[in-house]
């Protein structure tokens, strides 16, 4: 028996992770960090652990503290995977000299008694943070679908997943049958294509039958997501937060800009529809989301450079260069950050990485501004 997939009792989970608190079927940890830069460094370490173990917690980053929650959707509670991740995170807390604050966590049970529960549900959902969406869909990075806390992973074939994604992103209006046939079965005969469409629609509905009501409906000669369903999609929330940030920037509200962009950045776990690199229809949306993410990283790194918070500035510059290694302005920003920290060797090494990236990808040499900055670092002529 695979013990990593068994749900642990509250007592077993709490006994294994004494610095954590068992609340609502998950393990929770609050860590005091003292400042934002340290909090970001802690989150970066936790993110690396999550990638290494293939198990990803929820993280709430605030000024001076970080809250981490982990649970296993497949068992509907806490598993050995959560304990293993929790112990590794405890080690990071110790290594960074941070303090766990289990006393900050508690559990309160509230019973709502009303003549019409449906009428008061929206109010209490907002107050208590109840999950109000029928479906939570993650399209940035690894594709996942949840009905509340239950993972819906009973997909049959790649085509059913692709059709679901297409209808999801275009759910504001019905997608005509002929469009679907052309998108997905353009090489098949009309009869074969239509049979394949009907079969794939059936498979999509089977994968989503846990909702207890139709998700894909036929209307006006096409197919559409049921408009009565409340659907949360990460890429839409990402773009929403990004535009909130731009609006804040237009008002000169730096705090509002940072809050919105940090929320957006946390949602971007990878390329849009990363598992469908050869599909044509996601290309434009993928490019739009990637450009927004790069702009968010640029704005975040510029902000932290200006506020002299070098740690976060370095993190966001490096994330940007992972996607676009030829951004000379970002290489220069990193060179200046390292020079300001007195790490001239890292600044010089960053210049060499810039040169290498430009030669390999574009077969060009750095701009004069980049070379001039390199000489200033080399001759120790920069002053901050």
Secondary structure, 3 states (H helix, E strand, C coil): CCHHHCCCCHHHHHHHCCCCEEECCEEEEEEECCCHHHHHHHHHHHHHHHHHHCCCCEEEEECCEEEEEECECCCCECCHHHHHHHHHHHHHHHHCCCEECHHHCCCCCCCCCCCCHHHHHHHHHHHHCCCCCCEEEECECCCEEEECCEECCCCCCHHHHHHHHHHHHCCCCCEEHHHHHHHHHCCCCHHHHHHHHHHHHHHHHHHCHHHCCCCEEEECCEEEECCCCCEEEHHHHHHHHHHHHHHHHHCCCHHHHHHHHHHHHHHCCCCECCCCCCCCCCHHHHHHHHHHHHHHHHHHHHHHHHCCCHHHHHHHHHHHHHHCCCCHHHHHHHHHHHHHCCCHHHHHHHHHHHHHHHHHHCCCCCCHHHHHHHHHHHCCCCCC
